[in-house]
Amino acid sequence: MLRALVSQMRVFSLLLLAAFAAQAQETISVLERREVPLERRATPAAHELRLTLALLDGSGWTPETILAAVQESAGILVQCGVRMENAELVRIGAPDRFRDFHTPTSRELARAVPLAKPALYFVAGTRQRPAFDAEAIGRGNSRTRPELADTVWVTRATRDLGIALTHELAHVLMDSGAHSDEPGNLMREDTAPENTRLSDRQCARLRETGSINGLLAPLR
């Protein structure tokens, strides 16, 4: 009887250790969090945009690459009277399955590490179908995945990074998935180095909707 009890306790202990090991492997944590200043531009602006930049550790991204793209983005958005002066860089450690964008696991990640919005997540790839190099999730297309509202997910396959990032961010700020056929417009379906302009109407919607949704703040 005693021998059977000891055996059962050993089995229970092994199961408990296995459960703790599995939990440790699934740990999601913030490895680093810091403010990063962006180059201030002399162009007049009435609104401020503050981004959270989430870098998934092991995804292949570097802070230098991300910040260079955000700096380029700041130079594009200033045409709408929107200025970026600072951003928060958050480096996140998580198991491999979180390093690709996939709605179920990305929702889990967003719940585990709540971030100020708008938030840009820099991930390795995507498991979504159809697959996009970068994906914007605004208020209008997040009803079934509220944790992902006001976020952009950028994969390592993204070309013209600064422009693509701004394109997706504009979708979020305007809360619109609409594209433009206008030559040189940022919101053309295919991003390219020459597509950086926004119309007065697009800028007005970006400022108005972004402000209503609390993503832009008035500059004092």
C-alpha positions in Angstrom: 0.0 0.0 0.0 2.8 2.4 1.0 4.8 1.4 -2.1 1.8 2.2 -4.3 1.3 5.5 -2.7 4.9 6.5 -3.1 4.7 5.4 -6.8 1.6 7.6 -7.3 3.3 10.6 -5.7 6.2 10.2 -8.0 3.9 10.1 -11.0 2.1 13.2 -9.8 5.4 15.0 -9.2 6.6 14.1 -12.8 3.3 15.4 -14.2 3.6 18.6 -12.2 7.1 19.2 -13.4 6.1 18.6 -17.0 3.2 21.1 -16.6 5.6 23.7 -15.1 8.1 23.0 -18.0 5.4 23.5 -20.6 4.2 26.7 -18.9 7.8 28.0 -18.9 8.1 27.3 -22.6 4.9 29.3 -23.3 6.1 32.4 -21.3 5.5 35.7 -23.1 7.5 38.6 -21.6 8.8 42.1 -22.3 12.5 41.9 -22.6 13.1 45.6 -23.2 11.1 48.8 -23.3 12.5 52.2 -24.2 11.6 55.6 -25.6 13.2 56.4 -29.0 13.3 60.0 -30.2 12.6 60.6 -33.9 14.1 63.4 -36.0 12.1 66.5 -35.5 11.0 68.3 -38.7 10.4 72.0 -39.2 7.2 71.4 -41.2 4.1 72.8 -39.4 1.8 70.2 -37.9 -1.3 70.2 -35.8 -1.5 66.6 -34.6 1.0 64.2 -33.0 1.2 60.4 -33.6 2.9 58.3 -31.1 3.6 54.7 -32.1 4.4 51.6 -30.2 6.9 49.4 -32.0 6.7 45.7 -31.0 9.7 43.7 -32.0 9.3 39.9 -31.7 12.6 38.5 -30.5 14.0 36.0 -32.9 11.9 37.3 -35.8 14.9 38.7 -37.7 14.2 42.3 -37.2 16.7 44.8 -35.7 15.8 48.1 -33.9 17.9 50.0 -36.4 15.9 48.7 -39.4 12.6 49.5 -37.7 13.6 53.0 -36.6 14.9 53.9 -40.1 11.5 52.8 -41.5 9.6 54.8 -38.9 11.7 57.8 -39.6 10.8 57.5 -43.3 7.1 57.2 -42.3 7.3 60.3 -40.3 8.6 62.2 -43.4 5.6 61.0 -45.4 2.8 61.7 -42.8 3.9 65.2 -42.1 2.3 66.2 -45.4 -1.0 65.7 -43.5 0.0 67.9 -40.6 0.8 64.8 -38.5 4.1 64.8 -36.6 6.0 61.9 -35.0 8.5 63.0 -32.4 8.9 59.9 -30.2 8.0 56.2 -30.2 8.2 53.4 -27.7 10.2 50.3 -28.7 9.1 47.1 -27.0 11.1 43.9 -27.5 9.0 40.8 -26.7 10.2 37.3 -26.0 7.7 34.6 -26.9 7.7 31.0 -28.2 8.2 30.4 -31.9 4.6 30.1 -32.8 4.0 33.8 -31.9 6.7 35.0 -34.4 4.3 34.7 -37.3 1.1 36.7 -37.7 -1.9 34.4 -37.2 -5.1 35.7 -35.8 -5.6 33.1 -32.9 -2.0 33.3 -31.6 -1.6 37.0 -32.3 -4.8 37.7 -30.3 -3.2 35.7 -27.5 0.0 37.7 -27.8 -1.9 41.0 -27.7 -3.8 40.0 -24.6 -0.6 38.8 -22.8 1.3 42.1 -23.5 -1.2 45.0 -23.8 0.4 47.9 -25.7 -0.6 51.5 -26.4 -2.2 52.0 -29.8 -1.5 52.3 -32.6 0.9 49.4 -32.3 3.2 48.1 -35.1 4.2 44.5 -34.7 7.3 43.3 -36.5 7.1 39.6 -37.1 8.9 36.9 -39.1 6.1 35.9 -41.4 2.4 35.1 -41.7 0.2 32.0 -41.5 -2.9 33.9 -42.6 -4.6 32.9 -45.9 -4.6 34.8 -48.1 -1.1 35.9 -47.1 0.0 39.5 -47.1 3.4 40.9 -46.5 1.9 43.5 -44.1 -1.6 43.7 -42.7 -3.5 46.6 -41.1 -6.4 46.0 -38.6 -8.5 49.0 -37.9 -11.8 49.3 -36.0 -13.9 48.3 -39.0 -12.2 44.9 -39.6 -11.5 43.9 -35.9 -15.0 43.1 -34.6 -14.3 39.4 -34.3 -10.7 40.1 -33.0 -11.0 43.2 -30.8 -7.5 42.7 -29.3 -6.0 43.4 -32.7 -7.8 46.7 -33.3 -5.5 49.6 -34.3 -2.5 47.4 -35.1 -0.3 46.7 -38.1 1.6 43.5 -38.6 4.7 43.7 -40.7 6.6 40.6 -42.0 10.2 40.2 -43.1 9.0 39.9 -46.7 7.8 43.5 -46.8 9.4 45.6 -49.6 9.8 49.4 -49.5 9.5 49.1 -45.7 9.0 52.7 -44.8 6.4 53.3 -47.5 4.6 50.0 -46.9 4.5 50.7 -43.1 3.0 54.1 -43.7 0.4 52.7 -46.2 -0.8 50.2 -43.6 -0.7 52.8 -40.8 -2.9 55.1 -43.0 -5.4 52.3 -43.3 -5.6 52.2 -39.5 -5.7 55.9 -39.0 -8.5 56.4 -41.6 -10.2 53.1 -40.5 -10.6 52.3 -44.1 -9.4 49.5 -46.4 -9.9 51.7 -49.5 -7.2 52.0 -52.1 -6.5 54.7 -54.7 -5.8 54.5 -58.5 -4.3 58.0 -58.4 -0.7 58.0 -59.7 1.9 58.5 -57.0 -0.7 58.0 -54.2 0.4 56.3 -51.0 -2.8 54.2 -51.0 -2.3 52.5 -54.3 -2.7 48.8 -53.9 0.9 48.1 -54.7 3.4 50.1 -52.7 6.4 51.6 -54.5 9.1 54.3 -53.9 7.2 56.8 -56.0 3.9 56.3 -54.2 4.1 58.6 -51.2 1.4 61.4 -51.8 -1.9 61.7 -49.9 -4.7 63.9 -51.2 -6.3 66.6 -49.2 -9.4 64.4 -48.7 -7.3 61.5 -47.5 -5.4 63.7 -45.1 -8.6 65.2 -43.7 -10.1 61.7 -43.1 -6.8 60.5 -41.5 -6.7 63.4 -39.1 -10.4 63.4 -38.3 -10.9 59.6 -37.8 -7.5 59.2 -36.1 -8.4 61.9 -33.6 -11.9 60.5 -33.0 -10.4 57.1 -32.3 -7.8 58.5 -29.9 -4.9 57.6 -32.1 -3.8 61.2 -32.8 -3.3 63.9 -30.2 -3.5 67.7 -30.8 -0.1 69.4 -30.7 0.1 72.2 -28.1 
